[in-house]
Amino acid sequence: MSNPIVHQRNKGTAYALWLFGIFSVCGIHRIYARRYFSGILYFLTFGFFGLGHFIDLFLIPNMIDEENLKLKALYGYQPNQASFTRHRKVLLSIYPKINRRQ
């Protein structure tokens, strides 16, 4: 049985939703980061009257990184990007005594 493919959250998408929240639906970026309670609270209070929405401009990277870390811990690391092979090559060049597949 294989693990399901889980898509990580993207900081660019979160910032786009934050920008969308300025003009209409505040808190949508928090719901995207799976912070449902605060997302609904932001929606009802217009982002804590704009102050919380402005502060989130600086908190979005940590929120997204934390959510991605939770997904990796829950489902395991899924190397679906080309950077995985690049990192392996760098590690092997730094530590040549690592067991290599033969």
C-alpha positions as CSV (number, residue, x, y, z in Angstrom):
1,M,0.0,0.0,0.0
2,S,1.5,3.3,-1.0
3,N,1.3,6.6,0.8
4,P,-1.0,9.3,-0.7
5,I,0.7,12.2,-2.4
6,V,0.3,15.2,-0.1
7,H,0.8,18.7,-1.6
8,Q,2.7,21.1,0.6
9,R,1.6,24.6,1.2
10,N,3.2,27.4,-0.9
11,K,4.2,30.8,0.5
12,G,3.4,32.5,-2.7
13,T,-0.2,31.3,-2.6
14,A,-0.5,32.3,1.0
15,Y,0.7,35.8,0.2
16,A,-1.8,36.0,-2.7
17,L,-4.6,35.0,-0.4
18,W,-3.4,37.6,2.2
19,L,-3.5,40.3,-0.5
20,F,-7.0,39.1,-1.5
21,G,-8.0,39.4,2.1
22,I,-7.2,43.1,2.1
23,F,-10.0,43.7,-0.4
24,S,-12.6,41.2,0.7
25,V,-12.3,38.0,2.7
26,C,-9.9,38.4,5.6
27,G,-8.5,35.2,7.1
28,I,-8.5,33.1,4.0
29,H,-4.7,32.9,4.2
30,R,-5.0,31.5,7.7
31,I,-7.5,28.9,6.6
32,Y,-5.1,27.9,3.8
33,A,-2.4,27.4,6.5
34,R,-5.0,25.2,8.3
35,R,-5.5,27.6,11.2
36,Y,-9.2,27.4,11.0
37,F,-10.2,29.0,14.3
38,S,-8.1,32.1,13.8
39,G,-9.1,32.2,10.1
40,I,-12.8,32.4,11.1
41,L,-12.0,34.9,13.8
42,Y,-10.2,37.1,11.3
43,F,-13.2,36.8,8.9
44,L,-15.6,38.0,11.6
45,T,-13.4,40.9,12.9
46,F,-11.9,42.0,9.6
47,G,-8.5,40.7,10.6
48,F,-8.6,42.0,14.1
49,F,-9.5,45.4,12.6
50,G,-6.7,45.3,10.2
51,L,-3.9,45.1,12.8
52,G,-3.7,41.3,12.9
53,H,-3.9,41.1,9.1
54,F,-0.9,43.5,8.8
55,I,1.1,41.4,11.4
56,D,0.4,38.3,9.4
57,L,2.4,39.8,6.6
58,F,5.5,38.8,8.6
59,L,4.1,35.6,10.1
60,I,3.1,33.9,6.9
61,P,6.5,32.2,6.2
62,N,6.6,30.6,9.6
63,M,3.0,29.5,9.4
64,I,3.5,27.8,6.1
65,D,6.8,26.2,7.1
66,E,5.2,24.8,10.3
67,E,2.3,23.3,8.3
68,N,4.7,21.8,5.8
69,L,6.7,20.3,8.6
70,K,3.6,18.8,10.1
71,L,2.7,17.2,6.7
72,K,6.2,15.8,6.4
73,A,6.1,14.3,9.9
74,L,2.6,12.9,9.3
75,Y,3.1,11.4,5.9
76,G,6.9,11.0,5.7
77,Y,9.3,12.8,3.4
78,Q,8.2,12.5,-0.2
79,P,10.9,13.6,-2.5
80,N,8.8,14.7,-5.5
81,Q,11.2,17.6,-6.4
82,A,14.4,17.5,-8.4
83,S,16.2,19.1,-5.5
84,F,16.3,15.8,-3.7
85,T,18.8,14.3,-6.0
86,R,20.9,17.5,-6.0
87,H,21.1,17.4,-2.2
88,R,22.1,13.7,-2.3
89,K,24.9,14.5,-4.7
90,V,26.1,17.4,-2.4
91,L,26.1,15.1,0.6
92,L,28.0,12.4,-1.2
93,S,30.6,14.9,-2.3
94,I,31.0,16.2,1.3
95,Y,30.9,12.8,3.0
96,P,32.4,10.3,0.5
97,K,32.4,7.4,3.1
98,I,28.6,7.2,3.1
99,N,27.4,3.8,2.0
100,R,26.6,4.0,-1.7
101,R,24.3,1.6,-3.5
102,Q,26.3,-0.8,-5.5
